[in-house]
Amino acid sequence: MHSPAVPACDLARSGVPAVATATVAATPVARSWFLFAIGSLVLAGLLSLTLVVGRLPFLGWLFTDPLFFKRALVVHVDLAMVVWFQAGTAAFLALALGGRIPRPINALAGALAATGIIGLLAGAVMPGAQPILANYVPVIDHPVFVGGLVCWFAGTGLFFAGALAVPARGQTALPDDALVALRAAATANLLALATFVAAWRTTPPDLPAMGYYELLAWGGGHVLQAANVAMMLGLWLLLLHRWSGQPVVSPGAIRWLLTALVLPHAVMPVLALGGTMTPAYTQTATQLMRWTIFPVVLIILGLGIRHVRRHRANRSLLGDWLVIGLAGSATLTVLGFILGALIRGSSTLVPGHYHCAIGAVTLALMTAAYHFCAVVAPSASLAPAPRWPRLQLVLFGGGQAVFGLGFALAGAYGLGRKQYGAEQQIRSLGEYLGLGVMGLGGLVAVAGGLLFLAVMLRCIGTWRHRATQPGLTHEQRTKNPSLAEGAR
């Protein structure tokens, strides 16, 4: 199914194959979406930095609008939770199928997405615009921001529709099971978009802003979680294939599993059309997230563990950054399930649960990003050494797990969520200890995130030096056997 090609960076020397010849035409499209993904994290980090700088006494005069910080928080969340995940999904789909999607569709989708990001950023500096901290997709109640969000969803929706419209036959840069999962993620993203549109049609516009946007985002936001999980599963299968050289699940089996994950969410646009103020709309979204995600994830996780056990004699485990990223993502996933099952009220167990869940998807995408660089980066000599991915993935994964466990510990002692500063009313040693653990984990995770951005920006910087080469010559294989092994 896959054709050998030049490994693009030192990561290839740890066993990651390089880009298939069939993906050369798709590489520019894939790079564009990858830049959106990495750029969104950079911008989200800069916005979080403004929240710190604005509290410094000698710089406070720069920020005269008291709502600026909450607007910055809204844009930060949307960049890190919506743009990062959707652009990451699009980047890997583009790597496999982007060259087959008509050029006008790719161009229009990219232009809409770029316009959307500009609109999101512009919304943060609109004086007096009201930030609405709604669940799943917080917004700024201003036409510029809302227009940016619409453009972003329109761009990604157009690309996902284009990716689903083209056949997946022939050579691609993805194994069959991973491609099925990523196409399922595209389908779920389109279902989320349809739910947003239906909710916009039926949500009463005279509601208070918080209630209006909460209802508008509730159904589609839940469907986006299924899309993110499908993307994570696709990346697990991709990375396991790259590690072992063998497929994990048959195409038929993975289709059934991903259908079980995504298909039930097709009811959400219909329920949204029936009215977002009905109990069926809000309760069904919650129950779908509760009961449709974990069975499929646990089945694929079990198949992945069996796959590793079968091939561990031929491949290394300790110190392999692919295995570190996969194990970290799987551990955070299971930890998120456990903490979610323990939730009994509105305590910090809730953010403990969802930070583990979000961290699992993010860690899978970070690990796959190193593979992406190995596929499309043009120069082996300029790319990062494998030790940096190992360190970064350990820092981020470990920090995120400790962060979530700290929240959970404080919640077990009754600490309420969405309380800050003096509002927290810390009453016990357990709550103090939980918040201290949470803070320590958060600092380690941030360090891992910053290291990831540094490595990614360096990898992206190599793209301009040379065009991607489609294959290894006999001379290259003879002079450097490790490259031939990476391209096997």
N, C-alpha and C positions, 0 to 999 in steps of 0.2 A: 504493500500500500504506500510506503514512504520511500522517497528517493534520497540518497545521501547527498550531503552538501557540506560546505566549509563551516566548521564550528566557528561561531563569531567571537568568542571571548574565552578567557581562561576557565570560565564555568564549564565549557565543553569538555575540559580535561578531567572533570569529575564524572563524566559519563553521560552528559546531556547531548543528544544528537542535534545537528544543526538544521537549518531551514530546508524543506523539500523544494526541489526545483519548481513544483507546481505553485508555490506560494510567492514566487518572485514578483509577479504582477500584483499580488494582494498586499505586498509589504508597505507601500506608501499609505494606503488606506489604514492599515493596522497601526502604523506609526502615528498617524493623526489622532486616532482614538486613544492610543497609549499616552500621547502627550496631553490629551484632555484629562486622562486619569491622574497622571503624575502632577500635572499643573494644578488640578483641583486640590490635591493634598498640600502642595506648596502654598497656595492661596489660603487654604483653611488654616494652615499653621501661622501665616502672617496675620490673619484676622484674630486668631487667639492671642498672638503677641500684643496686638493693640489693646486687648482687654487688660493686659498686665501693665503696659506702658501708660495707659490712661489713668491708672491709679497712683502713679508717681506724682508727688506734690508739685515738683518743679516743671512737669509737663502737662498738668491738668488743664492749663489754659488753652491748649490746642483743641480740646474737645468740649465745645460749648453746648452741644446738644445732649441732654441727659439720656435720651433714648438711643444714642449711637451705639452704646455697648451691647444693648439687647439686639439691635439690628445686626451688629457684627456677629453676635452669637447665632442668630438665625441663618445668616449666610454661611457661617462656618459649618453648621450642622448639615445644611443642604449640600454643600460642596463635599463634605466628608462622608455623607450617608447616601446621597442620591447620585451625584455626578461621578464620584469615585467608583461606585459599584457598577453603574450602568455603562460608563465608559470602559471599565475593565472588561465587562462582558462583551462589549462591541469590539474591543481590540482583538480578542482571541477569535471571535467569529470572523472578523475581517481577515485575520491571518489565514483562515481556512477558505473563506468564501468571498472575500472582498473583491478579488479580481474577476469574479463572475457576475457581480452586481453591476448593472449599467452605470457608466460613469456619471451621468447627470444626477442619478439618485445619490451616489456617494458624495458628489459635490454639494448638492442641496442640503443633504443631511448634515454634513460638516459645517456648512455656513449657518444653518439654523442653530446647531449646538454651540458654535462660537458666539453667536449673537445672544444666545441664552445666558451664557456665562457672563458676558459683559453686562447684561441686564441685571443679573443677580448681584454683581459687585456694585453697580450703580445704585441699586436700591438701598445699599447700606449707608450711602451719603446723602440720601434725600432728607432734607431738614423736616422734622416733625412727623415723618412717616411712622406709623404705628407698627411695632413688631408684635406678631401673634405667635406665641410659643405653643402651637398646636402639635399634637402627637404625629409622628412619622414624617410629615412634611411641614415644618414651620414656615411661616411666610411673613413678609412685610406688606402691610396693607397699602400698597401704592402701585399705580399702573405700570411703572417702570419695572419693578421687581416681578409683579405677576406676569407681565409680558415676557420677561426673561425666562421665567419658569415654564411658560407655555412654549416658548421657542425651544428650550432645551428638550422638553418632552416630545415636541413635534419632530425635532431632529433625530433623537434616538428612536422614536417610533417609526419614522420613515426608514431608517437603516435596518432596524429589526425586521420590518415587513419585507424589505428587499432581501435580507439574508434568508428569510423563510421561503421566499418565492423562488429562489434558485435551487436547482437540484444539488444534492450533496454527493453525487457520484464522482468517481475518479480519485486522483491523488489529492490529498489535503495535508496541511501541517498538523492536523489533529487526528488521534485515533478515533475509530468509529464510535465507541461508547462515550467518549468525551464530547464529540460533536453532537451526538443526540442530546446530551444533557444541556449543552449550551444553546441549542436550538429550543429546547424546552424552556430555558431561562428567557430567551427572546419572546416566546409565546406568552409566558407569564407577565413579562413587561408590557406587552400589548394588551393583555387583559386588564392590567392595572390602569393603563392609559384609558381604556374604554370605560372602566369604572369611574375614573375621575371625570370624564366627560358626562357620563350619565348622572353622577352626583351633582355636577354643576347645573344640569338641566332641572333637577328636582328639589334642590335645597333652597328653602325660602330666602330670598336676598335681604329681607328685613330683619333677620336674626342679628343679635350682637356679633361683632366680628369674631370673637373667640369661638362662639358656638357654630357660626357659619363655616369657618375654615376647618374646625375640628370634624364636623360632619362631612365636609367636602373631601378631606384627606383620609378619613377613617377606613373606608372600604378599600380604596386603591392602595393605601399604605400597607394594609395587611397583605394584599396580593404581592406587593413589592418584596415582602419578606420571603414569600415562596420563590420569587424570581431569584433573589440573592442566594437562597439555599441551593437552587438548581445550578446556579453558576458555580458555587463552591464545590458541589458534587462533580461537576464537569472538570474542574481544575484538579480535584483529587485524582480522578481517573486519568487525566493527562499526565500528571506528575508520576503516578505509579507506572504508567506505560513507559515514560522516559527513564525511570529508574531500572525497570526490569527488561524493557524491550518487548514485552508481551501484553496483549490486551487483558483487561481485568474482568469485564462483563461482556457477554455476547450482545450484539445490537438488538436482538429480539427481547432479551431480558431487560435491558436498560430502557427500552421503549415502554414496556409495561410499568416499570417502576416509576419512571418520570411522568407517565400518564396519570398514575395514582397520585402523584404529588400535585400536578398542575391542573388537571381536568376539573376537580371539584371547585376550583376558584372561578370557573367560567360562569358560575351562578351569580357572582358579585355584580357584574354590570346589569343583570336583570333585576336584582334586588334594589340596586341604586335607582333604576328607572321607576321602581315601585314607590320610591320615596325614602330619603335618607333619615327621616325622623321616625321610621317604623322600627319596632324592636327587631324584626327579622334582619334588617340591614346591619345593625350594629352587633347583634348577638351572633349571627352566622359568621361574620368576619372573624370574630374572636374564636369561635369553635373550630373553624377551618384551620386557623393557625395552631390551635391546641392539639388537634387530632390528625392532621394530614402530613405534618412535616416529620415528626420524630420516627414513625415506623420506616419510612423510605430511607432516611438518613442512617438509621441503625442497621438496616439490611445491607446497604452499600458499604458502610463501615465494616461490617462483618466480612463481606466479600473482599474488601481491601486488606484486612488483616490476614485472611487466608492466602491472598496473593503474595503478601510479604513473606509469610512462612514458607511458601512453596519455593520462592526464589532467593531466600536469604543466603543459601550456600554459595550462590554465584555472585552476589553483590554485597557490598559493605553496608553496615547499618550505623555503627557508631561513627560520628563525625561527618556523615553524609548530609549536606544541607538540605537535599530533597526530603530525606527521611525526617530530619528535624522539623522542617516546616509542616509536613503532613502530620506527624505525631502531635505537634503543638496545636494545629487546627482541630484535629480529632479530639484531643483532650479538652480544649475549650468548648467544643460542641457538646460533649457529654456533660461537662461541668455546668454549662448553661441549661441543659435539660434538667439536671438534678436540682439546681437552684430554682428553676421555674416551677418544678413540682412542689417545692416547699413554700411557695408564696401563699399566704393566707390573708393578706390585707395590704394596705398601702404603706409599706415599709421600704427600707433601702435594699431589701431582697430583690425588689423589682429592678432597680438599676444594676444590681449585681448580676442578675440573670441576663439582662439584655446587653450588658457590656461584654460578657463572656460570649454570647451569641454573635454579636457584631465583631468581636475580636477574632472569632473562628473564621468568619468569612474574610476579614481583612488579612489574616495571616496566610490563608490559602492564596489570596490574590497577590500578596507580597512575594510568596515563594514562586508563584507562577510568573511574576514579573521578572525575576532573575532568568528564568527559562526564556521568556520573551526576548530579553536582551541578548541571550546566547543565540537566538534564532536570527535576529535582524541586525545586530551590531556588526559593522563591517571589519573591525580590526581586532585580532586576538591580543595584540600587544597593549592595547589601551584600556581593556576592560578590567573589572575588579577581580582580585584573587578570591578563590572560594572561601577563604577564612572570614571575609567580611560578611557574606550571607549567613554563615554559621553563627557568628556573634550577634548579628542584627536580629535574626529570627529567635534566638534564645532570649535576648533582651526583651523584645516586644511580646513574644508569647508568654514568657514567665512573668513579666510585669503585668500583663493584662489579666492573667490568672490570679495573681496576688491582689490586684485592684478589685476584681469581682468578689473574691473571697472576703476582703475587708468590708466591702459593702454588705455582704451577706451576714457577716458576724455582727455588725452593728444592727442590721435589721432583725436578727434573731433576738436581740435585746430590746426590740421595739422602736428603734429610731425611725422616725417618719421620713419619707422621701420628699423632695422638692422643698426642703427647709435648709436655710443657709445662715451662717453667722449665729447671732443670738437666737434666731428662730429655732435652732436645732434642739435646744433644751436638753443637753446631754446629761443624763441622770445616773449612769452606771459606768463602772470600770470597763465592762464589755463594750459599751458604745465608744468610749475613748479608744480602746484598743483596736476596735474595728476600723475607726476612722484613721488611726495611725497606720495600720496595715494598708488600708486603701491608698493613703497618700504616698507611702513608700512604693507600692506597686505602680501607681500612676507615674511617678518620676522615672522609674525604670522603663516603663512602656514608652514614655515620651522620648527617652534617650534612644530606644530602639527605633522609633519612628523617625527621628532626626537622622540617624545613621542610614536608614533606608533611603530617605530622600537624597542624602549626599551621594550614596552609591548609584542611585538611579540617574541623578543629574550628570554624574561623570559618564555613565554608560551612554546617555542620550547625547552627550557632547562628542562621543566618538562617531556618531552617525554621519557627520559632515566630512569626515576625513577620506572615506573611500566608499565606493559602491559595493553592495553585497555581491559576493562571488557565488555562482551557482553550483560549483562542485569542486572536489579535490582532484588535483592532478597526481599522476604517478610520482612525480618528484616530491610533492608535498607529503604524500603518504610515506615515502621512503625516508625523508629527512626527519619527520616527526610522527612516529607511530601513535602517539597519544591523540593526535588530531584524527587519525584514521579511526581510532577506537571511539572517539566522540562522535564520529559521523556514521558509525556502523548502522 
